[in-house]
Amino acid sequence: MPESYDVIVIGGGPGGYVAAIRCAQLGLKTACVDERADARGRASLGGTCLNVGCIPSKALLDSSEQFERLNHRFAGHGIRVDNASMDIGKMLARKDKIVGKLTGGIALLFKANAVDSILGRAQLLENRMVEVSEPGGAVRRLSAAHIILAPGSQPLELPGIPFDHDTVVDSTDALGFAQVPARLGVVGAGVIGLELGSVWRRLGAEVVMVEALDDFLPAVDRHIAREAARQFKRQGLDIRLGATVQKVEKVEKRKKAGGAVRMAYRQKGRVHEVEFERVIIAVGRGPATDGLLSPSSGVALDARGFIEVDDRFRTAADNVWAVGDAVRGPMLAHKGSEEGVAVAERIAGGSGHVDFNTVPWVIYTAPEIAWVGRTEKQLAEQGVPVRAGTFPFAATGRALAMEEPVGMVKLIAHAHTDRLLGAHLIGPHVSELIAECVLALEYQASAEDLARTIHAHPTLSEAVHEAALAVDGRAIHKA
Ligand code: NAD
Protein backbone atom coordinates (compact mmCIF):
# COMPACT_ATOMS: atom_id res chain seq x y z
CA MET A 1 0.00 0.00 0.00
CA PRO A 2 1.41 3.42 -0.86
CA GLU A 3 1.97 5.82 2.02
CA SER A 4 -1.13 7.96 2.25
CA TYR A 5 -1.75 11.61 3.13
CA ASP A 6 -4.64 14.04 3.30
CA VAL A 7 -2.73 16.37 0.97
CA ILE A 8 0.36 16.02 -1.20
CA VAL A 9 1.74 19.27 -2.58
CA ILE A 10 3.96 18.97 -5.65
CA GLY A 11 6.39 21.89 -5.71
CA GLY A 12 7.94 23.72 -2.75
CA GLY A 13 7.94 27.29 -4.09
CA PRO A 14 5.88 30.17 -2.67
CA GLY A 15 2.67 28.60 -4.01
CA GLY A 16 3.43 25.06 -2.78
CA TYR A 17 5.23 25.54 0.52
CA VAL A 18 2.70 28.11 1.75
CA ALA A 19 -0.16 25.77 0.77
CA ALA A 20 1.54 22.90 2.64
CA ILE A 21 2.00 24.95 5.83
CA ARG A 22 -1.60 26.20 5.72
CA CYS A 23 -2.89 22.64 5.15
CA ALA A 24 -0.91 21.46 8.19
CA GLN A 25 -2.21 24.38 10.27
CA LEU A 26 -5.72 23.24 9.38
CA GLY A 27 -4.99 19.76 10.74
CA LEU A 28 -4.38 17.95 7.45
CA LYS A 29 -1.65 15.31 7.16
CA THR A 30 0.54 16.92 4.49
CA ALA A 31 3.62 16.13 2.42
CA CYS A 32 5.46 18.46 0.03
CA VAL A 33 7.58 17.00 -2.78
CA ASP A 34 10.30 19.10 -4.42
CA GLU A 35 13.32 18.00 -6.43
CA ARG A 36 15.62 20.99 -5.83
CA ALA A 37 18.63 20.13 -3.67
CA ASP A 38 21.49 22.25 -2.31
CA ALA A 39 25.19 21.49 -2.78
CA ARG A 40 25.06 19.06 0.16
CA GLY A 41 22.13 17.13 -1.30
CA ARG A 42 19.53 18.47 1.13
CA ALA A 43 16.13 19.76 -0.05
CA SER A 44 16.41 23.45 -0.96
CA LEU A 45 12.83 24.59 -0.50
CA GLY A 46 11.37 27.89 -1.71
CA GLY A 47 11.35 27.22 -5.46
CA THR A 48 12.47 29.75 -8.03
CA CYS A 49 11.66 32.69 -5.74
CA LEU A 50 14.02 31.83 -2.92
CA ASN A 51 16.68 29.93 -4.84
CA VAL A 52 17.12 31.67 -8.19
CA GLY A 53 14.54 34.46 -8.40
CA CYS A 54 13.10 37.14 -6.14
CA ILE A 55 15.47 36.76 -3.21
CA PRO A 56 18.91 36.39 -4.85
CA SER A 57 18.06 39.09 -7.39
CA LYS A 58 17.02 41.46 -4.59
CA ALA A 59 20.29 40.68 -2.77
CA LEU A 60 22.25 41.68 -5.88
CA LEU A 61 20.01 44.67 -6.56
CA ASP A 62 20.69 45.90 -3.05
CA SER A 63 24.46 45.34 -3.20
CA SER A 64 24.77 46.98 -6.59
CA GLU A 65 22.53 49.89 -5.57
CA GLN A 66 24.74 50.57 -2.53
CA PHE A 67 27.73 50.67 -4.89
CA GLU A 68 25.89 53.01 -7.28
CA ARG A 69 25.02 55.36 -4.41
CA LEU A 70 28.57 55.33 -3.16
CA ASN A 71 29.87 56.25 -6.60
CA HIS A 72 27.24 58.72 -7.73
CA ARG A 73 24.95 59.95 -5.00
CA PHE A 74 26.89 60.11 -1.73
CA ALA A 75 28.70 63.21 -3.01
CA GLY A 76 25.41 65.11 -2.69
CA HIS A 77 25.45 64.38 1.05
CA GLY A 78 29.04 65.65 1.29
CA ILE A 79 30.50 62.16 1.57
CA ARG A 80 33.64 61.77 -0.50
CA VAL A 81 34.89 58.33 -1.44
CA ASP A 82 37.87 57.76 -3.69
CA ASN A 83 38.51 54.56 -5.63
CA ALA A 84 35.58 52.53 -4.36
CA SER A 85 35.70 48.96 -5.61
CA MET A 86 33.38 45.98 -5.57
CA ASP A 87 34.37 42.49 -4.48
CA ILE A 88 32.10 40.43 -6.74
CA GLY A 89 32.96 37.15 -4.97
CA LYS A 90 31.90 38.60 -1.64
CA MET A 91 28.72 40.03 -3.14
CA LEU A 92 27.79 36.59 -4.56
CA ALA A 93 28.66 34.85 -1.28
CA ARG A 94 26.39 37.25 0.62
CA LYS A 95 23.57 36.46 -1.80
CA ASP A 96 24.12 32.70 -1.37
CA LYS A 97 24.12 33.05 2.41
CA ILE A 98 20.77 34.85 2.35
CA VAL A 99 19.32 32.15 0.09
CA GLY A 100 20.65 29.41 2.41
CA LYS A 101 19.14 31.11 5.45
CA LEU A 102 15.72 31.41 3.87
CA THR A 103 15.55 27.94 2.27
CA GLY A 104 16.73 26.44 5.58
CA GLY A 105 14.03 28.50 7.30
CA ILE A 106 11.34 26.78 5.27
CA ALA A 107 12.71 23.37 6.21
CA LEU A 108 12.37 24.46 9.86
CA LEU A 109 8.82 25.69 9.29
CA PHE A 110 7.95 22.33 7.73
CA LYS A 111 9.34 20.55 10.81
CA ALA A 112 7.49 22.86 13.18
CA ASN A 113 4.21 22.26 11.32
CA ALA A 114 4.82 18.51 10.80
CA VAL A 115 4.83 18.79 6.99
CA ASP A 116 6.76 15.84 5.49
CA SER A 117 9.40 17.21 3.12
CA ILE A 118 10.16 14.71 0.37
CA LEU A 119 13.14 15.25 -1.94
CA GLY A 120 12.60 13.95 -5.45
CA ARG A 121 10.85 14.43 -8.76
CA ALA A 122 7.12 13.77 -8.63
CA GLN A 123 4.73 12.61 -11.30
CA LEU A 124 0.97 12.51 -10.81
CA LEU A 125 -0.61 9.20 -11.80
CA GLU A 126 -4.28 8.11 -11.78
CA ASN A 127 -6.46 8.41 -8.66
CA ARG A 128 -4.19 10.94 -6.95
CA MET A 129 -1.29 8.54 -6.78
CA VAL A 130 2.12 10.22 -6.89
CA GLU A 131 5.34 8.58 -8.02
CA VAL A 132 8.48 10.14 -6.57
CA SER A 133 11.89 9.46 -8.14
CA GLU A 134 14.47 10.13 -5.44
CA PRO A 135 17.97 11.44 -6.20
CA GLY A 136 19.58 8.05 -5.40
CA GLY A 137 17.38 6.29 -7.97
CA ALA A 138 14.75 4.87 -5.60
CA VAL A 139 11.12 5.24 -6.63
CA ARG A 140 8.34 5.69 -4.05
CA ARG A 141 4.59 5.75 -4.44
CA LEU A 142 2.38 7.94 -2.30
CA SER A 143 -1.31 8.71 -2.43
CA ALA A 144 -3.54 11.45 -1.06
CA ALA A 145 -7.15 12.55 -0.79
CA HIS A 146 -6.11 15.87 -2.34
CA ILE A 147 -3.23 16.94 -4.55
CA ILE A 148 -2.03 20.51 -4.98
CA LEU A 149 0.07 21.05 -8.10
CA ALA A 150 2.50 23.97 -7.73
CA PRO A 151 5.33 23.16 -10.18
CA GLY A 152 6.21 26.79 -10.99
CA SER A 153 7.84 28.08 -14.15
CA GLN A 154 11.12 28.17 -16.02
CA PRO A 155 12.87 30.61 -18.38
CA LEU A 156 11.74 30.48 -22.01
CA GLU A 157 14.33 29.93 -24.72
CA LEU A 158 14.22 31.88 -27.95
CA PRO A 159 13.55 29.55 -30.89
CA GLY A 160 16.87 28.62 -32.49
CA ILE A 161 18.88 30.32 -29.73
CA PRO A 162 19.45 27.70 -27.01
CA PHE A 163 21.03 28.58 -23.67
CA ASP A 164 24.67 27.50 -23.41
CA HIS A 165 24.70 28.87 -19.84
CA ASP A 166 28.00 30.59 -20.52
CA THR A 167 27.57 33.26 -23.16
CA VAL A 168 23.85 32.83 -23.87
CA VAL A 169 22.37 32.71 -20.41
CA ASP A 170 19.10 32.64 -18.49
CA SER A 171 18.16 34.63 -15.40
CA THR A 172 19.64 31.98 -13.08
CA ASP A 173 23.06 32.15 -14.77
CA ALA A 174 22.93 35.95 -14.64
CA LEU A 175 22.79 35.81 -10.83
CA GLY A 176 26.22 34.24 -10.71
CA PHE A 177 28.60 35.97 -13.14
CA ALA A 178 32.01 35.75 -11.46
CA GLN A 179 33.13 38.93 -13.20
CA VAL A 180 31.35 41.98 -14.51
CA PRO A 181 30.92 41.54 -18.28
CA ALA A 182 32.33 44.51 -20.20
CA ARG A 183 29.42 44.44 -22.66
CA LEU A 184 26.17 42.75 -21.72
CA GLY A 185 23.24 42.19 -24.06
CA VAL A 186 19.75 41.63 -22.67
CA VAL A 187 16.94 40.32 -24.85
CA GLY A 188 13.59 41.51 -23.44
CA ALA A 189 13.12 44.78 -21.54
CA GLY A 190 10.59 43.23 -19.14
CA VAL A 191 10.81 42.77 -15.39
CA ILE A 192 13.77 40.37 -15.35
CA GLY A 193 15.69 42.21 -18.08
CA LEU A 194 15.38 45.53 -16.27
CA GLU A 195 16.30 44.15 -12.85
CA LEU A 196 19.31 42.12 -13.97
CA GLY A 197 20.38 44.72 -16.53
CA SER A 198 20.37 47.28 -13.70
CA VAL A 199 22.51 45.09 -11.42
CA TRP A 200 25.31 44.60 -13.94
CA ARG A 201 25.18 48.17 -15.29
CA ARG A 202 25.65 49.55 -11.77
CA LEU A 203 28.68 47.31 -11.39
CA GLY A 204 30.26 48.64 -14.58
CA ALA A 205 28.87 46.70 -17.56
CA GLU A 206 27.81 48.52 -20.70
CA VAL A 207 24.25 47.20 -21.09
CA VAL A 208 22.20 47.11 -24.29
CA MET A 209 18.60 45.88 -24.03
CA VAL A 210 16.75 44.73 -27.13
CA GLU A 211 12.95 44.72 -26.85
CA ALA A 212 10.56 43.45 -29.53
CA LEU A 213 7.66 45.75 -28.64
CA ASP A 214 7.47 49.42 -29.62
CA ASP A 215 6.00 50.34 -26.23
CA PHE A 216 8.19 50.31 -23.15
CA LEU A 217 6.61 48.37 -20.23
CA PRO A 218 3.15 48.10 -21.82
CA ALA A 219 1.50 46.80 -18.63
CA VAL A 220 2.54 49.93 -16.72
CA ASP A 221 0.55 53.20 -16.70
CA ARG A 222 1.90 55.38 -19.54
CA HIS A 223 2.73 58.27 -17.21
CA ILE A 224 4.90 56.02 -15.06
CA ALA A 225 6.43 54.09 -17.98
CA ARG A 226 7.53 57.38 -19.61
CA GLU A 227 9.19 58.51 -16.38
CA ALA A 228 10.86 55.09 -16.01
CA ALA A 229 12.24 55.24 -19.58
CA ARG A 230 13.64 58.73 -18.86
CA GLN A 231 15.34 57.63 -15.63
CA PHE A 232 16.81 54.44 -17.12
CA LYS A 233 18.17 56.36 -20.12
CA ARG A 234 19.78 58.87 -17.78
CA GLN A 235 21.45 55.98 -15.93
CA GLY A 236 22.93 54.70 -19.18
CA LEU A 237 20.71 51.67 -19.83
CA ASP A 238 20.57 51.55 -23.62
CA ILE A 239 17.04 50.25 -24.36
CA ARG A 240 16.30 49.62 -28.06
CA LEU A 241 12.55 49.26 -28.69
CA GLY A 242 10.80 47.67 -31.67
CA ALA A 243 13.86 45.46 -32.14
CA THR A 244 13.44 41.77 -32.92
CA VAL A 245 16.35 39.45 -32.31
CA GLN A 246 17.10 37.22 -35.25
CA LYS A 247 20.30 35.46 -34.35
CA VAL A 248 22.64 35.12 -31.42
CA GLU A 249 25.80 33.17 -32.27
CA LYS A 250 29.20 32.57 -30.80
CA VAL A 251 32.05 34.54 -32.35
CA GLU A 252 34.56 31.86 -33.29
CA LYS A 253 37.66 34.00 -33.50
CA ARG A 254 37.51 36.95 -31.17
CA LYS A 255 38.27 40.00 -33.25
CA LYS A 256 37.61 42.47 -30.49
CA ALA A 257 38.24 42.02 -26.82
CA GLY A 258 34.99 41.38 -25.01
CA GLY A 259 32.97 40.11 -27.98
CA ALA A 260 32.11 36.46 -27.47
CA VAL A 261 28.63 36.47 -28.98
CA ARG A 262 27.21 38.37 -31.91
CA MET A 263 23.56 39.35 -31.92
CA ALA A 264 21.66 40.32 -35.04
CA TYR A 265 18.40 42.20 -34.60
CA ARG A 266 16.00 43.96 -36.93
CA GLN A 267 14.75 47.45 -36.10
CA LYS A 268 12.76 49.68 -38.46
CA GLY A 269 13.53 47.42 -41.41
CA ARG A 270 17.30 47.44 -40.87
CA VAL A 271 19.42 44.61 -39.50
CA HIS A 272 21.96 45.59 -36.82
CA GLU A 273 24.79 43.48 -35.45
CA VAL A 274 26.24 43.94 -31.98
CA GLU A 275 28.85 41.97 -30.05
CA PHE A 276 28.65 41.18 -26.38
CA GLU A 277 30.59 39.24 -23.80
CA ARG A 278 27.35 37.64 -22.63
CA VAL A 279 23.67 37.83 -23.55
CA ILE A 280 20.84 37.32 -21.05
CA ILE A 281 17.64 35.99 -22.61
CA ALA A 282 14.74 37.37 -20.56
CA VAL A 283 11.74 36.96 -22.86
CA GLY A 284 9.35 35.48 -20.35
CA ARG A 285 8.81 32.25 -18.45
CA GLY A 286 6.78 29.15 -19.24
CA PRO A 287 5.03 26.61 -16.96
CA ALA A 288 7.26 23.81 -15.61
CA THR A 289 4.79 21.05 -16.43
CA ASP A 290 6.97 18.76 -18.56
CA GLY A 291 6.74 15.22 -17.17
CA LEU A 292 4.56 16.32 -14.24
CA LEU A 293 1.46 14.43 -15.32
CA SER A 294 1.01 10.89 -16.55
CA PRO A 295 -1.63 10.64 -19.30
CA SER A 296 -3.90 8.88 -16.78
CA SER A 297 -3.80 11.71 -14.22
CA GLY A 298 -6.91 13.35 -15.70
CA VAL A 299 -5.42 16.85 -15.43
CA ALA A 300 -5.68 19.00 -18.58
CA LEU A 301 -3.03 21.37 -19.91
CA ASP A 302 -3.69 24.20 -22.35
CA ALA A 303 -1.83 24.63 -25.66
CA ARG A 304 1.04 26.47 -23.93
CA GLY A 305 1.44 23.84 -21.19
CA PHE A 306 -0.34 25.75 -18.38
CA ILE A 307 -2.51 23.65 -16.06
CA GLU A 308 -6.17 24.42 -16.69
CA VAL A 309 -8.07 25.45 -13.58
CA ASP A 310 -11.51 26.91 -12.87
CA ASP A 311 -12.07 29.97 -10.70
CA ARG A 312 -11.76 27.77 -7.60
CA PHE A 313 -8.32 26.43 -8.58
CA ARG A 314 -9.77 22.99 -9.49
CA THR A 315 -8.19 21.05 -12.35
CA ALA A 316 -10.08 18.63 -14.58
CA ALA A 317 -9.28 15.76 -12.15
CA ASP A 318 -11.28 15.28 -8.92
CA ASN A 319 -9.61 16.79 -5.85
CA VAL A 320 -6.54 17.85 -7.82
CA TRP A 321 -5.90 21.58 -7.45
CA ALA A 322 -3.27 23.84 -9.02
CA VAL A 323 -1.74 27.19 -8.07
CA GLY A 324 1.10 29.59 -8.91
CA ASP A 325 3.07 30.28 -12.08
CA ALA A 326 1.81 27.13 -13.86
CA VAL A 327 -1.81 28.36 -13.89
CA ARG A 328 -3.39 31.49 -15.43
CA GLY A 329 -2.67 34.92 -14.00
CA PRO A 330 0.49 36.86 -13.25
CA MET A 331 3.70 34.99 -12.40
CA LEU A 332 4.20 36.56 -9.00
CA ALA A 333 5.25 34.82 -5.78
CA HIS A 334 2.60 36.56 -3.66
CA LYS A 335 -0.16 35.61 -6.12
CA GLY A 336 0.92 31.94 -5.87
CA SER A 337 1.05 32.07 -2.07
CA GLU A 338 -2.44 33.54 -1.80
CA GLU A 339 -3.76 30.85 -4.14
CA GLY A 340 -2.03 28.23 -1.99
CA VAL A 341 -3.75 29.52 1.14
CA ALA A 342 -7.11 29.68 -0.62
CA VAL A 343 -6.83 26.06 -1.83
CA ALA A 344 -5.77 24.79 1.61
CA GLU A 345 -8.79 26.49 3.14
CA ARG A 346 -11.12 25.07 0.49
CA ILE A 347 -9.76 21.55 1.09
CA ALA A 348 -10.44 22.02 4.81
CA GLY A 349 -14.05 23.00 4.05
CA GLY A 350 -13.61 26.78 3.97
CA SER A 351 -14.15 29.21 1.11
CA GLY A 352 -10.73 30.82 0.52
CA HIS A 353 -10.50 33.03 -2.54
CA VAL A 354 -8.09 35.46 -4.23
CA ASP A 355 -9.06 38.90 -5.52
CA PHE A 356 -7.05 39.19 -8.73
CA ASN A 357 -8.02 42.89 -9.01
CA THR A 358 -5.81 43.81 -6.08
CA VAL A 359 -2.59 41.93 -6.83
CA PRO A 360 0.30 44.39 -6.46
CA TRP A 361 3.17 44.48 -8.95
CA VAL A 362 6.68 45.72 -8.18
CA ILE A 363 9.73 46.17 -10.39
CA TYR A 364 12.80 46.52 -8.17
CA THR A 365 14.80 48.91 -10.29
CA ALA A 366 15.97 52.30 -8.99
CA PRO A 367 13.66 54.11 -8.96
CA GLU A 368 11.30 51.31 -8.03
CA ILE A 369 8.02 50.91 -9.92
CA ALA A 370 4.87 49.60 -8.23
CA TRP A 371 1.22 49.46 -9.11
CA VAL A 372 -2.14 47.94 -8.25
CA GLY A 373 -5.45 48.04 -10.09
CA ARG A 374 -6.11 49.38 -13.56
CA THR A 375 -4.13 51.89 -15.65
CA GLU A 376 -5.67 55.05 -17.08
CA LYS A 377 -5.51 53.48 -20.56
CA GLN A 378 -7.34 50.30 -19.47
CA LEU A 379 -10.03 52.37 -17.78
CA ALA A 380 -10.46 54.55 -20.91
CA GLU A 381 -10.77 51.41 -23.05
CA GLN A 382 -13.45 50.12 -20.67
CA GLY A 383 -15.30 53.45 -20.87
CA VAL A 384 -14.93 54.16 -17.14
CA PRO A 385 -15.00 57.91 -16.35
CA VAL A 386 -12.06 58.78 -14.06
CA ARG A 387 -10.30 61.56 -12.20
CA ALA A 388 -6.55 61.19 -11.66
CA GLY A 389 -4.26 62.95 -9.20
CA THR A 390 -0.47 62.95 -9.34
CA PHE A 391 2.16 64.17 -6.91
CA PRO A 392 5.95 64.27 -7.40
CA PHE A 393 8.35 63.00 -4.73
CA ALA A 394 10.47 66.10 -5.44
CA ALA A 395 7.80 68.10 -3.57
CA THR A 396 8.17 66.04 -0.38
CA GLY A 397 10.67 67.03 2.29
CA ARG A 398 11.59 63.42 3.04
CA ALA A 399 12.59 62.52 -0.54
CA LEU A 400 14.70 65.67 -0.71
CA ALA A 401 16.36 64.91 2.63
CA MET A 402 17.11 61.39 1.33
CA GLU A 403 18.63 62.87 -1.86
CA GLU A 404 16.05 60.86 -3.84
CA PRO A 405 13.60 63.41 -5.24
CA VAL A 406 12.63 61.23 -8.20
CA GLY A 407 9.31 59.94 -9.52
CA MET A 408 5.69 60.37 -8.56
CA VAL A 409 2.49 58.87 -7.24
CA LYS A 410 -0.56 58.71 -9.47
CA LEU A 411 -3.97 57.71 -8.12
CA ILE A 412 -6.99 57.09 -10.32
CA ALA A 413 -10.55 57.22 -8.98
CA HIS A 414 -13.99 56.80 -10.53
CA ALA A 415 -15.17 60.25 -11.65
CA HIS A 416 -18.63 59.83 -10.10
CA THR A 417 -18.19 57.55 -7.07
CA ASP A 418 -14.58 58.53 -6.22
CA ARG A 419 -13.77 54.82 -5.67
CA LEU A 420 -10.04 54.16 -6.13
CA LEU A 421 -9.44 52.08 -9.24
CA GLY A 422 -5.67 52.22 -9.66
CA ALA A 423 -2.46 53.36 -7.96
CA HIS A 424 0.73 53.78 -9.98
CA LEU A 425 4.01 54.73 -8.35
CA ILE A 426 7.60 55.28 -9.37
CA GLY A 427 10.17 56.50 -6.89
CA PRO A 428 12.01 55.68 -3.67
CA HIS A 429 10.65 52.75 -1.63
CA VAL A 430 7.42 52.54 -3.61
CA SER A 431 7.60 48.74 -3.16
CA GLU A 432 6.60 49.50 0.44
CA LEU A 433 4.27 52.45 -0.24
CA ILE A 434 2.13 50.33 -2.57
CA ALA A 435 0.84 48.34 0.44
CA GLU A 436 -1.31 51.27 1.58
CA CYS A 437 -2.81 51.52 -1.91
CA VAL A 438 -3.50 47.77 -2.07
CA LEU A 439 -5.33 47.98 1.23
CA ALA A 440 -7.31 50.98 -0.02
CA LEU A 441 -8.41 49.07 -3.14
CA GLU A 442 -9.13 45.94 -1.11
CA TYR A 443 -11.38 47.95 1.26
CA GLN A 444 -12.95 49.69 -1.74
CA ALA A 445 -11.82 53.04 -0.40
CA SER A 446 -12.46 56.34 -2.14
CA ALA A 447 -9.72 58.86 -2.92
CA GLU A 448 -11.42 60.99 -0.25
CA ASP A 449 -10.81 58.22 2.34
CA LEU A 450 -7.06 58.42 1.64
CA ALA A 451 -7.18 62.21 1.53
CA ARG A 452 -8.74 62.26 5.03
CA THR A 453 -6.25 59.74 6.47
CA ILE A 454 -3.42 61.26 8.53
CA HIS A 455 0.00 60.51 7.07
CA ALA A 456 3.10 61.06 9.22
CA HIS A 457 5.33 64.01 8.38
CA PRO A 458 7.95 63.94 7.01
CA THR A 459 7.55 60.64 5.17
CA LEU A 460 7.43 59.44 1.58
CA SER A 461 3.83 58.36 2.22
CA GLU A 462 2.84 62.03 2.11
CA ALA A 463 3.14 61.75 -1.68
CA VAL A 464 0.30 59.17 -1.60
CA HIS A 465 -1.74 61.51 0.60
CA GLU A 466 -1.12 64.49 -1.68
CA ALA A 467 -1.96 62.44 -4.81
CA ALA A 468 -5.29 61.55 -3.16
CA LEU A 469 -5.91 65.24 -2.51
CA ALA A 470 -4.86 65.99 -6.09
CA VAL A 471 -7.65 63.72 -7.40
CA ASP A 472 -9.97 66.46 -6.13
CA GLY A 473 -7.64 69.26 -7.26
CA ARG A 474 -6.71 70.25 -3.71
CA ALA A 475 -3.13 69.06 -3.13
CA ILE A 476 -1.53 71.40 -0.62
CA HIS A 477 2.11 71.37 -1.72
CA LYS A 478 1.54 71.60 -5.45
CA ALA A 479 1.10 74.87 -7.32
P1 NAD B 1 8.29 39.77 -19.17
O1 NAD B 1 7.06 39.27 -19.83
O2 NAD B 1 8.16 40.73 -18.04
O3 NAD B 1 9.24 40.47 -20.25
C1 NAD B 1 9.68 39.82 -21.41
C2 NAD B 1 9.92 40.86 -22.47
O4 NAD B 1 10.60 40.25 -23.55
C3 NAD B 1 8.65 41.47 -23.02
O5 NAD B 1 8.72 42.90 -22.95
C4 NAD B 1 8.62 40.98 -24.46
O6 NAD B 1 8.03 41.90 -25.34
C5 NAD B 1 10.10 40.78 -24.76
N1 NAD B 1 10.38 39.83 -25.84
C6 NAD B 1 9.79 38.63 -26.07
N2 NAD B 1 10.33 38.04 -27.15
C7 NAD B 1 11.30 38.86 -27.60
C8 NAD B 1 12.23 38.81 -28.70
N3 NAD B 1 12.26 37.75 -29.51
N4 NAD B 1 13.08 39.84 -28.87
C9 NAD B 1 13.04 40.91 -28.03
N5 NAD B 1 12.19 41.00 -26.99
C10 NAD B 1 11.34 39.99 -26.78
O7 NAD B 1 9.08 38.45 -18.74
P2 NAD B 1 10.39 38.29 -17.85
O8 NAD B 1 11.02 39.60 -17.57
O9 NAD B 1 11.19 37.23 -18.51
O10 NAD B 1 9.81 37.72 -16.50
C11 NAD B 1 9.11 36.47 -16.50
C12 NAD B 1 8.04 36.45 -15.46
O11 NAD B 1 8.60 36.49 -14.16
C13 NAD B 1 7.10 37.61 -15.60
O12 NAD B 1 5.79 37.13 -15.60
C14 NAD B 1 7.36 38.44 -14.39
O13 NAD B 1 6.18 38.98 -13.87
C15 NAD B 1 7.97 37.48 -13.39
N6 NAD B 1 8.95 38.22 -12.58
C16 NAD B 1 8.50 39.14 -11.70
C17 NAD B 1 9.40 39.89 -10.97
C18 NAD B 1 8.90 40.92 -10.01
O14 NAD B 1 7.74 40.85 -9.61
N7 NAD B 1 9.70 41.91 -9.62
C19 NAD B 1 10.77 39.73 -11.16
C20 NAD B 1 11.18 38.79 -12.09
C21 NAD B 1 10.26 38.04 -12.79
Residues whose N, C-alpha, C, O or C-beta is under 5 A from the ligand:
A	BS01	NAD	V187 G188 A189 G190 V191 I192 G193 V210 E211 A212 L213 A243 T244 V245 A282 V283 G284 R285 M331 V362 I363 Y364
